Amino acid sequence: MVEALYPFVYKMMSGSMPNFSALFPNGAVDLLNPGSELYVTPAGSAILEKEPRKRSHDSSSKSNEVDVLPSVESYMLTLEHRTAHEYPSEDILTKDPSWFRFTGNIAVKAKKNPLYAIDCEMCKTENGSEVTHIAIVDESLDCIYKTYIKPASPIIDYVTAFSGITPEIMKNVKTKLSQVIKHINDILPIDAIFVGHSLENDLQALKLYHDRVIDTATLFSSGKGPFKPALRFLAMKFLKLVIQDGSNGHDPSVDAMTCMKLIKLKIIHGPKFGMTQNNNDSSLSRYLTKQCKTGVFIDRPVVVQQHCQA
């Protein structure tokens, strides 16, 4: 059964257990657990290694060094990172006709590469989780769009403690997802960059494909080992804001605004801001090597092959 479902794992397990120190001679390795919030090296760390630095003619004087901050676009997730974090891929548009592509509106005038923070709230329906509330915030921290959405299937659990949605709220909601996507494409420019926290969940819920995305969950460290930081943790630590507090659910406009504030801080202070270097044995492979232990990484074959060598 294991061989049929996970041939790569079966091959790895059928012989001797791999020695992680041999597999990963450099110690650290990116590890992801799709479907959970486990990770080791976020996308932002790739920027740390490539951060440009402008030096004066007197290279011996460190006081004359001037940091040149990377562009806004450099914070966008690469195709590799989008795939690893299970962002919708472009082929979903041909596989599932119910999906939409972000096109934007060429007539909308905005500065180059404008940022728009997006957050959605979902309810459980007979067809799974469906989006019922969306908010979009621009760089000026103005909420330019906020609406409730009528799901395609009947709601079986409003998840009010998290979504903030109640039967009374949804009673007279008529707006459909297709109308929301059309409005998004009408009000945003074609070069818009979406910002969000674990934004893949919002895009999945919206059934919306867009490849220009910035994810605050990958640009900040939790400081508590190999886990993605919660948005409310980042809000308190870096913004001194209390969000998602109480039993009335989350407000998508507040969450979107928080994401926008965080990315603006990151842009101002540079890639190292909010990051904890992997020098505290938060890397799984480094920990195993240090403890002289071996282990096995089990996931879908495509994910295993990204991080292990047979």
N, C-alpha and C positions, 0 to 999 in steps of 0.2 A: 504493500500500500504506500509506504514511504517512498519507494523507488518510483512508483507511478506518478505520485503527486509532486515530489520534490527530487528529481533525479540528481541535481547538483549536491543537495544535502546528503542524499543516500551515498553518493560517490565519496563524499568527504568523510562520512561516518563509517563506511565499510572498511576503511583501513585504519591506520593509527591516527589518533587525534592530532590535529595540527598544532605546532608550536607557534604561538602568536609572536614570539620574539623573532622567529625566522620569517614569518609571513609579513611582518611589519618592522623591518629593520630600523626605520626612523622613529619607531615608538608610537606616535600618535596616528590615528586614522579616523576619518569621518565615519560615524555610525549613525544610522537613522532607523527608526522603528515606525514605518508608515502606519497610520491609524492611531498612533499615540503621540505623546508630546516628548518622547525621548530623542535626544540628539546630543552630539558632542561638539562638532565644529560648525557654527552657523555660517551663513553666506558671507557675513561681514568680515570673517577672518581672512577670506581670500583678498579682500581689499587691503587688509593690514600689510600683507606682503608686497603689495604693489603701490603703496601710498607714495606718490611722487614727492621728492624733496628738492628744493632749489637751494643751491649752495652759492656762497659768495666766492670771489676769487681767492680769498684767504681760507682755504679748506681746513687749515689747522685750528681756526677759531670757531668753536661751536656756538658762540654767542652771536655769530653773524649768519647762522643758518636760519632759513625762512621756510616754514612748512607751506606747501601749496595744497590746499584742500581739493579732493577729487570732485568731479562733477556730480550733479544730482543723478545722472544716468548710471553712474558707476555703482550706485546702491541698488539698482534693479537686479532681481534674481536672474541668473543665467538660465539657459535651457536645462542644463544639468541639474541645477538646484530646484528649478520648478518641477522637474520630473521626480527628483528625490523626495520632494515635499508633497507629491501627488496633486500638483496643480493640473487643471484640465489641459490636455494637449490639443493641438489643432485638428488632429484627425477625428476628434469627437464630433466635429461639425458634420462630417460625412457619415459617421457611424450612427449618430442619433439626430434625426431631423428636428427634435424639440429644442436643441441647443441654439444659441445665438452668438454672433460675432460682434465684438465692439468695433464700430466703424468711426464713431465720432462725427462731428459736423464741421466741414471745412470752412463754413461761414462764421463759425464762432471765433472771435478774436481773443487771443490770450497770449501771454508771454510764452517763450519756448519751453517745452517740457514742463507744463504746469502739473502740480500735484493735486489730487483729489482723494480724500480719505473716504473709504466706504465701510459701512458696517451693517450687518443684517441680523435679524432675530428670526428664529424658526420655531415652528410648532410641529408636533407629530401628527401625521395624517394617515389615512388608510393606505397611502402609497409611500409611506416613509416620512422623512423630515422635509418640510417645505417652507420656503421663506414667506413670512407674513408682515415684515416690517423692514424698511430700509431707510438709511440716511446717508447723504453725501455732504461732505464739508470741504470747502476750498482752502487755499493757503491763507486767506484772511480770517480763517476760523468762522466763516459764515456758513450756516447750514443752507445750502442752495436747493436741496431736494430732500423731502421726507414724506413718506406715504406708507399706508398699510396696504397689504396685498392679499387678495382673495386666493387661497390655494386651489389647485385643480381638484383636489380630493377632500372629502369631509375631514375635519379635525377630530382626532380622538383623544389628544392630550395637548392642552394649551401651554404646558410647561411654564406657567405664569411666573414662578419664582425666578426664572432666568429670562424668559422672553418678554415679560411684562404684558403679554397678551391675555385678554379675557374674552369670554363669550359676548359680553356687552360691547366691547370694542369692535369685534369682528361682525357684529350683527348686520350692519348696513354697509360693509365694505364691498365695493363692486370692482375695484381696479384689478385687472389681471396682470400676470407676469409679463406677457407680451407687450402690454401698454407701458409698463415700467421700463423695459429695455428700450423701447422706441424713444421714450422720453430721455433716457440716459444718452442715447446716441444723438439726440437733437440738441442737448444743452452742453455737452462736453466737446472740446476740440479734438481733432484727430490724433494729436500727439500727447494726449493726456496720459499721465502716469498714475495708476491706482495705488493707493496706500492702504494698508490694513494690518490687523494683527491675526496671524494665521489666516491670511486672506483666501487661501485655497478653499476654505469652508464656505465663505461668502460667495465666491465665484461658482462653486458647485451648486449651491442653493439657488443662485440666480440663473444657472445654466448658461453662463456667459463666458466666452473665451476672450482673453486679452493677454498679450505677452509682455506688456510693459507694467510690471508690478514691483512694489517695494513692500517687504514684509517686516514689520517691527519685531516680530517674534524671533527673527533670525539675525537681527542687528544689535540685540541687547542680550546680555547674559543674566541668568537668574542668580548667580553667585552661590548656588546650592547644588553644584554638581551638574551632570549632563541632562538638564531638563530645560525646556523652553520656559521663559518667564511668563507669568500671568500678566495680563494688561494692568490689572489693579495694583500689582506689585510694582511695575514700572511707573505707574502714575504716582504712587506714594513716594517711591525712592527718588525719582528725578524731577517730578513736578509738584510734589507735596500736595497732591490731590487725592481725595477719597472718592472712588467711583465703585459702582456695582455693589453698593452697600444697602442692605435691606431686603425685604421680601417682595417688593413691587416689581422686580425684574430689572433688566438692563435697558438703558436708553441708548439706541444706536447712534443718535447724534452726539451724545457725550463720549461714547467709545470712539467714534470716528474723530472727534475733536482731539481726544487724547492721543490718538495715533499721529495726527498731524503735528501736534506740539512736540511729540517725541522725535519724529523724523526731522523737524526743523532744528531741534537741539543737536541731533547727530550731524546734520549738514554744517552747522555753525562750528562745532567743536572737532569734527573729523571722525574717521572710522574707529579710532581707539576709544572714543567716548562711550561709556556704558558697557564696554567689553571686559571680560575677565579672561586673561590668557590661560591656555591649557597647561599651566605649570603646576597644577595642584592635584595631579593624578586623576582628573575627572575623565580622562580618556580610558575607555574600557580596556583596550589592548595594552596601554601603558600600565594600568593597574594589574592586569593578569601577569604581565611580564615581570613586574616588580615583585609580585607574590610567588613567582615561579610556578604559576598555574597555567593550565590549558583550558580551553572552552570551545563552545560551538555556537555559531550565530545562525539561527533558524528564521527564515522568512521566505517570501516568494523567491524562486530561483533568480529572477532578474535583479532583485535587490541584493541577494547574497553575493552574486557575481560582481556587483559594483564594489564590494568591500572586502572580499576574500579572494584568495588564489588557491586553487586546488593543486 
